[in-house]
């Protein structure tokens, strides 16, 4: 009894500590704000001249603090509404592609309809965000909007939109480069207009959420209960989603893309003791306001004499990524069917090696077409003779890099999916690709003239660190697919924030990273192609030799140990090889969209079930996918070039749609 009483008192203490913690963080944010005001407050009353300090205080410092508080509250409320109505604790404007869609719409409007941007910036952002979330919902509707499916579709939409935005920014140089910095979430203010706009949105959103409290509460139940209680599920769900998108895109229109706050604030509200929906409607906006206000204060504190170098939006991810990883074991997730749990098992090909030879022939045909067929000033042509010799000098390295990168990412995807026993895992989903980018960023920050060897080493260490962190978290907390995906989102946010912060500096490293981020093979050289192809065989050969491990490890640790497989050592070796493959591919072509996820699934669909043929088939499919993507990136908008990663997602996307839609149809 005494033991139970002590435990009860300890648990009571835990319930009180979050309130004390948030109070402390709010005080810290207020002190940082007071310090900033004290620095700018005029030492003497204004005289006859213009008091610059007072102008900066009234029109920049004060509205900036107000925008930080209001934007944080709006994002917290928007994230809570999305999570509750979709019954998905992973949902927020960034993970659903809303923010990326809004940024893409504003980028396109800035180029082709500047008058529309001037008159109705918020409407442009809302149209982009609404289009993105409608696409995500359409892709996952038949699966009942299960969280894992929604997150995969959201990541695909967000990655595609971000790739397009980066391509447009690169194509228009300095004209749009400031838009990328703004897209990082800069809270710098010049007047009170954004404050007024956000105040209106927050007030309207709060009133609407309270008026919709009953349908909101019922929509948090399962569909059968909601139908039995007489709620118009679909119309109510779309109305609430539209409200959340309207609020989130207002923030994007006014201050840029700010991630993590909409994801973390509702989770932290629950952990802080908010149990009912009414309590969460109060707690989530307050916590979001404190998070963003504190982050902005720290960003201003860290600013040197040259001004701020890290946008506040990137700062939220830098602080929030580790916090979200800490939250994972404590976060309750809804129980949903696993993505791979429905439907019959994959069929087995009767002659797998014959199909592999056919895929190899198709890859050679695709490489030949990409080499000789193209568009020029006079239209389409088939190159030959001296013209082919001249064109091959720059076409052949691109084809070689694309093929090698596609094969590497596909091989890494097969390894990660089999080692984790999770068909949702891939280098992109687990943040390994962005980890490679963070490693590359670290090397470039140390030396802008770092050679290819140092860049490869940095990318390898970054991807290896990200992958080991993900698998360590999975092993320690026994995560299912949902938690592993959330951990990957947190790691991607953390690494992407480091990359965004570096790009925002506007120096030589920024353009290198921005080009890398767009997933382009346009800068590929013969050295890049030679290095990628030379590394492909020695890095993938151990995987074929370890095919027995890859067959047995998905059965579980006990079964693998009983069959004589060195579980810990085998996993470590395979993880290292997968990280090296991802690092090399990411270094030469950037964070390509879902090649490592889709190619292994396509190989299974063809009928490759055993590890050795699965690996070979996935590598050939990945190479084929990337060769075709690279050719389309050169031809689709000639003479302009689009990112190869964009076409990789567009070509592989239809199968992902099929994968998401083949589950149990919606009821009712």
Secondary structure, DSSP 4 states (H G I P E B T S, - for coil): -HHHHHHHHHHHHHHHHHHHHHHHHHHHHHHHHHHHHHHHS-SS---SS--HHHHHIIIIIHHHHHHHHHHHHHHHHHHHHHHHHTT-TT--TTTTTHHHHHHHHHHHHHHH-HHHHHH-HHHHHHHHHHHHHHHHHHHHGGGTT-HHHHHHHHHHHHHHHHHHHHHHHHHTTHHHHHHHHHHTT----SSSHHHHHHHHHHHHHHHHHHHTHHHHHHHTS-HHHHHHTT--HHHHHHHHHHHHHHHHHHHHHHH----SHHHHHHHHHHHTT--SHHHHHHHHHHHHHHHHHHHHHHHHHH-BTTB--S-HHHHHHHHHHHHHHHHGGG--------TTSSSPPPP--TTHHHHHHHHHHHHHHHHHHHHHEEEETTEEEE--HHHHHHHHHHHHHHHHHHHHHHHHHHHHHHHHHHHHT-TT--TTTTTHHHHHHHHHHHHHHH-TT--HHHHHHHHHHHHHHHHHHHHHHHHHHT--HHHHHHHHHHHHHHHHHHHHHHHTT-SHHHHHHHHHHTT--TT--HHHHHHHHHHHHHHHHHHHHTHHHHHHHTT-HHHHHHTT--HHHHHHHHHHHHHHHHHHHHHHH-S-SSHHHHHHHHHHHHT--SHHHHHHHHHHHHHHHHHHHHHHHHHTTTTS---HHHHHHHHHHHHHHHHHHTSPPPP-
